[in-house]
Amino acid sequence: MKRVIGLLWYILTPFLITAQTLSKDSTDHTIVLKEGKLSGTLFTPRQTQKEPVVLIIAGSGPTDRNGNSTQLPGKNNSLLQLADSLVKSGIASLRYDKRGIGKSQFPGMREETMSFMDGVNDAVAWINWLREQGHKKIYIAGHSEGSLVGMLAASQTKVKGFISIAGAGRPIDQVLREQIANGGGPDSLKQLANIYLDTLLQGKRIQKPNPYLFSLFRPSVQPYMISWVKYDPATLLKNLKCKVLIVQGRRDIQVKVEDAELLHKVRPSATLLFIDDMNHVLKSVSTPSKTDNIKTYSDPTLPIHTLLVQEIIHFIQPIRTLHQ
């Protein structure tokens, strides 16, 4: 169903959250795998017991547990802020650095040996670890590419709910085709890029990619892309056994509103929330300016959108929040 949020809820929620703000414990933990070590941070509220916990999965590229990427100047701290906002309302969270990022060190890891399922297996390992610590009410919140990772993880292990935040609703090759079509460059290169994507979909390698397309189709990244393009988020979401929340910002310049609509179309029972002025890094952007939008990617002083936090809290604890 499409989420229709009553005015009273949004008037009361900020006061309810403030009234019950809880102090937290923050502890770092490590999972030792055959190839290396995963490092994560668990936030738990001190005054509650048997609280639900959310596994927060970061987006694409070299993005760390806090939502910051080494490919961007400065920090936005979006995932750190999400975790901090949730714990203040009695909801624990675990966020972690992906392989080879931050403190999750995997000596000898090479791009050509990476697979999309590595990230999925890591998420499942963290879920199993949470269970070992006594957590029973486990949710997954995946941001951007982390949404697809989270869907695959949720399909492999039992969780209470899944939250897709700015997640694509199409296979990644379709997203790339659209971006290439709308980008610059001659039509001949765009046509060649589509041929390359068709080749990867067939599970085949591109032997000598065109120099102008090398960064996207370099030989070392092709195994990862072959393992990635075969997954359809819509099919995965349709078959999940848990309840689902889909959140999409209308100021997102990386993922479209149509992606959230595609996900909701195959899973009409899911809660769907559009936030008019939220962008891809979960911050409020008051203007349609792309320059203003991108500035928020490197400003940790800007808080994440309040409605995002409120809706996730309501999704996880719709009754407890109003009764405390």
Secondary structure, 3 states (H helix, E strand, C coil): CECCCCHHHHHHHHHHHHHCCCCEEEEEEEEECCCCEEEEEEEEECCCCCCCEEEEECCCCCECCCCCECCCCCCCCHHHHHHHHHHCCCCEEEEECCCCCCCCCCCCCCHHHCCHHHHHHHHHHHHHHHHHCCCCCEEEEEECHHHHHHHHHHHHCCCCEEEEECCCCCCHHHHHHHHHHHCCCCHHHHHHHHHHHHHHHCCCCCCCCCHHHHHHHCCCCHHHHHHHHCCCHHHHHHCCCCEEEEEEECCCCCCCHHHHHHHHHHCCCCEEEEECCECCCCEECCCCCHHHHHHHHHCCCCCECHHHHHHHHHHHCCCHHHHC
